[in-house]
Amino acid sequence: MTVINLRQMKRNQTGIITSVKAQGEMGRRIRDMGIVPGKEITIQGRAPLYDPVALRIMGFTLTLRNNEADYIQVEVE
Amino acid sequence: MSIAIALAGNPNAGKTTLFNELTGARQQVGNYPGVTVEKKQGTCVSEAGTFEIIDLPGTYSLTAYSLEEVVARDYLVNEKPAMVVNIVDASNLERNLYLSVQFMEMGIPVCLALNMMDVAQKRGIEIDVDKLSALLGIPVIPMVARTGKGKNELLAQVVKGIDKPAAPLLISYGQDIDKALDEMEKIITANQFLTDIYPARWVGLKYFENDAQILELGADRDKETAGKLMDIGEKLHRHMSATLDTHPEGMIADQRYGFINSVLKQNVIRFAHDRNRLQRSDQIDKVLTNRFLGPLIMVGVLAALYQFTFTYSALPVGWVEGLFSWISGVTDAALPDGLLKSMIISGIIDGVGGVMGFVPLIMFMFLGISFIEDSGYLARMAFMLDRVFRIFGLHGSSVMAFIISGGIAGGCAVPGVMAARTLKSPRERLATLLTVPFMNCGAKLPVYALLVAAFFPGKQATIMVILTLISWVGALLVAKLLRSTVIRGEATPFVMELPPYRFPTLKGLWIHTWERTWQYMKKAGTVILGISILIWAMMTFPGLDDKTKAQFESRRTAITDTAPAEVLTEIETADKDAELSPEAREVTSALAGIDGQESLTRLENSFAGRIGKTLEKVSYLAGFDWRTNIALVGGFAAKEVVVSTLGTAYSLGDVDPESTDSLGERLAKSPGWGPVTAFALMIFTIFYAPCFVTVVCISRETGSWKWAAFSVGFNTALAFALSVLTYQVGSLIVN
């Protein structure tokens, strides 16, 4: 079990969110969509230019830019 | 007495579908006072009673960060609807409940419309509706908005639930916050701080969340109490970041999800399969957002949208134009020659007709865009293109507006500006709105066609490619410039849902398309009519004095007097298309020449002509003489007017923009004209002030005349600078 940054996750990799460091509007937007500690996410894919990233959480698909993903730490196998 | 209810919910939860299902065609669209957020209202007549329904903007949360959320919140506290119908997607329940929890925290009477039960069932999701209702303490009605199933039960429930006061939902946000909230609540209640509008505990919560709107309101009302609350908030913030490496705002969101999770975990929801299992929608995405296939398919979709909007609308556009030219013809025959006739035909009919000619185009465009948007593909386009557009301070969704405006030459900036509505981030949207007019719309094409044929014969394709590239590069660089100066600011977070693909409902598409088109048509009858008459007046007044008129008249009489009588009879009696004898042709062309010179003199003497002459003092830097200047002033009415005005200015009388051979030849022979001048003029045409219909749309879409004025002033200055550069550098190279 290691904690890595969401940006470093590979396609189809699954992990549990451990912390979300963003504050202010970005922090709020990220959390509103359910990116909070304890939730499981799976990387679904990346855009043709490798950014943004699409991930699966609570049964729906969410996209984030890489610089937004940087605020999110994930525990993976 | 009708009952006021508000519809609220996440985007993509089916809110608009339910609204359409409930109200049918009985809708009014407007704006919330002072902002550009769209406000939809409708009436629903049913067995349960008559309801006045407000469709609140779709939001994920109730923060003060976005205009939509503030508008929704303000509406609920100020207008106090009898009930909030919170529509939630049953197949995506956990995240949808996040908004519901926030309504409940505010103590607003709310009932859940548990939509898309059919989709949830198909995905093996089972929901214990009664248990959910009991645990949340609010009514929950399962339904399928697309088919109208559950609609009557919902309305019956609304009637039953009215006048039952709701108490704010109390949830625990963790020990530290709860304790501080207790402290705040005491202070707030004791000082009656904003308690006339909001529940005390909720106000405290907003102080922890640093809610800009509430903080400002609080400081306005009672500085002392606000200061105390701020102190408590800051103390807690320091304490939490020191001990828990987190902050209250984050913790509150975490705990809301914690509360939802604790409710759902009590056997409220059961999944037959892993809920992150790939759905059909995800399988489609594997192809549509594939690294190689994705962009290719996107180009195809954009080309199809373009084809659909501009090719299929050609027929109805032709009908509308035909109708107006018929009206124009009838008026021409019915009224005596003179100013009144000229104003009615050139000012009113041509002006309004020109605007109405866009209506079929706008309808087709919105139909196409609504389909792409409602089906869920637009979000994928934004996803794939965001990396590129972000470099210039724009958003992935900007692409649609650029393409419609003429990103593929031949679009139109009017629907393009309106297409920017699909952008949800305010700064990116503004930058898009202001740069789409640089694209090569269909009305700029006749100008290019004329100049290319005259000065770059045989290079039509090459020049068009160059012009398209120049307009894209120019638009993107200007967007970047605007985003680093006047619209400076952080990029709005991209955080976006990729909704499952859905087949849009016909009813939804139709209502969507029609209301946008109708808004545009209403505008055509008012502002645009006024401006059209103003432009007509500028090109008509003050007109020729009697002496000059008499001079032209005597020149005409001189010709008709000297011509043999049988030739005159031949001209008078001949059919319109009949072949005239050589003598008769000589006479008619001599007369046409004098008519041409007369309109030239009249134009020269008009206000527009005087402006053109005055501008010549600077415009010579770009190689433009006063004739070109008048044409460009006329181009503010519509870009193709540049061609017809040039025709008048070179005394050719009326020139059909579709067949400009003779005008091109005339220009090529005129002194002062050459490839460099022509190219500088094309550069100017790309960048200068948008036509006034676009300007009116910009002011409408941005909600202020300030931005419309900016686009006229800034674009013209930029165009002038670029064309001077082109002309001066070009002249150096050529000579």
Chai-1 contact restraints between the chains, C-beta under 6 A:
chainA,res_idxA,chainB,res_idxB,connection_type,confidence,min_distance_angstrom,max_distance_angstrom,comment,restraint_id
A,E25,B,Y65,contact,1.0,0.0,6.0,A-B,restraint_1
A,M26,B,P493,contact,1.0,0.0,6.0,A-B,restraint_2
A,R28,B,T63,contact,1.0,0.0,6.0,A-B,restraint_3
A,R29,B,P493,contact,1.0,0.0,6.0,A-B,restraint_4
A,R29,B,V495,contact,1.0,0.0,6.0,A-B,restraint_5
A,I30,B,V495,contact,1.0,0.0,6.0,A-B,restraint_6
A,R31,B,A253,contact,1.0,0.0,6.0,A-B,restraint_7
A,D32,B,Y60,contact,1.0,0.0,6.0,A-B,restraint_8
A,D32,B,S61,contact,1.0,0.0,6.0,A-B,restraint_9
A,M33,B,V495,contact,1.0,0.0,6.0,A-B,restraint_10
A,G34,B,R95,contact,1.0,0.0,6.0,A-B,restraint_11
A,V36,B,D254,contact,1.0,0.0,6.0,A-B,restraint_12
A,V36,B,Y257,contact,1.0,0.0,6.0,A-B,restraint_13
A,T42,B,N276,contact,1.0,0.0,6.0,A-B,restraint_14
A,A47,B,F383,contact,1.0,0.0,6.0,A-B,restraint_15
A,A47,B,M384,contact,1.0,0.0,6.0,A-B,restraint_16
A,P48,B,R291,contact,1.0,0.0,6.0,A-B,restraint_17
A,P48,B,G294,contact,1.0,0.0,6.0,A-B,restraint_18
A,P48,B,P295,contact,1.0,0.0,6.0,A-B,restraint_19
A,P48,B,M384,contact,1.0,0.0,6.0,A-B,restraint_20
A,L49,B,R387,contact,1.0,0.0,6.0,A-B,restraint_21
A,D51,B,R387,contact,1.0,0.0,6.0,A-B,restraint_22
A,P52,B,D386,contact,1.0,0.0,6.0,A-B,restraint_23
A,P52,B,F494,contact,1.0,0.0,6.0,A-B,restraint_24
A,R56,B,N276,contact,1.0,0.0,6.0,A-B,restraint_25
A,M58,B,E94,contact,1.0,0.0,6.0,A-B,restraint_26
A,M58,B,R95,contact,1.0,0.0,6.0,A-B,restraint_27
A,G59,B,N92,contact,1.0,0.0,6.0,A-B,restraint_28
A,G59,B,R275,contact,1.0,0.0,6.0,A-B,restraint_29
A,F60,B,N92,contact,1.0,0.0,6.0,A-B,restraint_30
A,T61,B,L498,contact,1.0,0.0,6.0,A-B,restraint_31
A,L62,B,E497,contact,1.0,0.0,6.0,A-B,restraint_32
A,T63,B,F383,contact,1.0,0.0,6.0,A-B,restraint_33
A,T63,B,M496,contact,1.0,0.0,6.0,A-B,restraint_34
A,T63,B,L498,contact,1.0,0.0,6.0,A-B,restraint_35
A,L64,B,V495,contact,1.0,0.0,6.0,A-B,restraint_36
A,R65,B,F494,contact,1.0,0.0,6.0,A-B,restraint_37
A,E68,B,P493,contact,1.0,0.0,6.0,A-B,restraint_38
